Amino acid sequence: MAFKPQADNDEAMSEINVTPLVDVMLVLVIILLVTAPLLTQSVHVALPKTAQTTADTEVQPLQVGIDAQGAITLNKQPVADMLALESALQKELANHQDIAVHLYADQAVAYAKVAQVMAAAKHAGVTKLAFVTLEE
């Protein structure tokens, strides 16, 4: 290490000591090199093959629809407003506590309308909500 002789004037040192920065970066590179192979390892399991089964469809999910004009339906029956939707969902949840709700929203519907329907479902106590879409 070379030391500069101190001058009589009190000037600020304008050089940056990069040695600690290089030390920290080397440690981080070593940690990355050690942990990277651990992240890619996985357990290889040969899963057994079984006969095809059908899903348990004893209780059909509720179908909430929103058409392009913003009209709301529950199981293809028109619903007047958000309060009516919420009360209808609460009645259905009283009969089947774990029932799922499938939301069919037209692509032209404003996001605010979809958010209002989702909020009404949440207030009614719905815990399983799914969006239904079509494949391209």
C-alpha positions in Angstrom: 0.0 0.0 0.0 1.3 3.4 -0.9 0.7 6.3 1.4 0.6 9.8 0.1 2.4 12.4 2.2 -0.1 14.7 3.8 -0.1 18.2 2.5 -0.5 21.2 4.6 -3.8 22.1 2.9 -6.9 20.3 4.1 -8.3 19.1 0.7 -10.9 16.3 0.6 -9.8 13.0 -0.7 -11.4 12.4 -4.1 -10.4 8.7 -4.6 -12.7 5.8 -3.9 -11.3 2.7 -2.3 -12.8 -0.2 -4.3 -11.1 -3.1 -2.4 -14.1 -3.7 0.0 -16.5 -3.5 -3.0 -14.5 -6.2 -4.9 -14.3 -8.4 -1.7 -18.1 -8.2 -1.3 -18.8 -9.0 -4.9 -16.4 -12.0 -4.9 -18.2 -13.4 -1.8 -21.6 -12.9 -3.6 -20.3 -14.7 -6.7 -19.1 -17.6 -4.6 -22.4 -17.9 -2.9 -24.2 -17.8 -6.2 -21.9 -20.6 -7.6 -22.5 -22.7 -4.6 -26.3 -22.4 -4.4 -27.2 -22.4 -8.1 -26.7 -26.2 -8.5 -28.9 -26.8 -5.5 -31.8 -24.9 -7.0 -31.9 -27.0 -10.2 -32.0 -30.4 -8.4 -35.3 -32.1 -8.0 -36.6 -35.5 -6.9 -37.4 -37.8 -9.8 -40.4 -39.9 -9.0 -42.1 -42.4 -11.2 -45.8 -41.8 -10.7 -48.2 -44.8 -10.9 -50.7 -45.0 -13.7 -54.4 -45.3 -12.9 -57.7 -45.4 -14.8 -59.2 -42.1 -15.8 -61.7 -40.8 -13.2 -64.3 -38.1 -13.4 -64.4 -35.1 -11.0 -66.9 -35.2 -8.2 -69.8 -33.1 -9.6 -72.3 -33.7 -7.0 -72.7 -30.0 -6.4 -72.5 -28.0 -9.6 -70.7 -24.6 -9.3 -72.7 -21.4 -9.5 -72.5 -19.6 -12.8 -72.4 -15.8 -12.5 -72.5 -14.1 -15.9 -72.0 -10.5 -17.0 -73.0 -9.7 -20.5 -71.7 -6.9 -22.7 -74.3 -4.4 -21.5 -73.4 -5.1 -17.8 -76.5 -7.2 -17.0 -75.8 -9.8 -14.3 -77.2 -13.4 -14.2 -76.9 -16.1 -11.6 -77.3 -19.6 -13.0 -78.8 -17.9 -16.2 -81.5 -16.1 -14.2 -81.3 -12.3 -14.2 -80.3 -10.5 -11.0 -81.5 -7.0 -10.4 -78.5 -5.5 -8.6 -75.4 -6.2 -6.5 -77.4 -6.5 -3.3 -79.7 -9.1 -4.9 -76.7 -11.0 -6.2 -75.1 -11.0 -2.7 -78.3 -12.2 -1.0 -78.8 -15.0 -3.7 -75.2 -16.1 -3.2 -75.6 -16.1 0.6 -78.7 -18.4 0.2 -76.8 -20.8 -2.0 -73.9 -20.8 0.4 -76.2 -21.6 3.3 -77.2 -24.8 1.4 -73.7 -25.7 0.2 -70.8 -24.1 2.2 -68.0 -25.1 -0.2 -69.7 -24.3 -3.5 -67.6 -22.8 -6.2 -68.6 -19.8 -8.3 -67.6 -19.6 -12.0 -67.6 -16.0 -13.4 -68.4 -15.6 -17.1 -67.7 -12.0 -18.1 -68.0 -10.7 -21.6 -64.7 -9.2 -22.9 -66.5 -5.9 -23.5 -67.5 -5.4 -19.9 -65.7 -2.7 -18.0 -63.3 -3.9 -15.3 -65.1 -1.9 -12.7 -68.3 -4.0 -13.2 -66.3 -7.3 -12.8 -64.7 -5.9 -9.6 -68.1 -5.0 -8.2 -69.3 -8.6 -8.8 -66.2 -10.0 -7.2 -66.7 -7.8 -4.2 -70.3 -8.9 -3.9 -69.2 -12.5 -4.0 -66.6 -11.9 -1.4 -69.1 -10.1 0.9 -71.5 -13.1 0.5 -68.7 -15.4 1.7 -67.6 -17.1 -1.5 -64.2 -18.6 -1.1 -63.9 -20.3 -4.5 -64.1 -18.0 -7.4 -62.9 -18.9 -10.9 -62.9 -17.0 -14.2 -64.1 -18.9 -17.3 -62.3 -18.2 -20.5 -62.1 -19.7 -24.0 -59.0 -21.1 -25.6 -57.5 -19.1 -28.5 
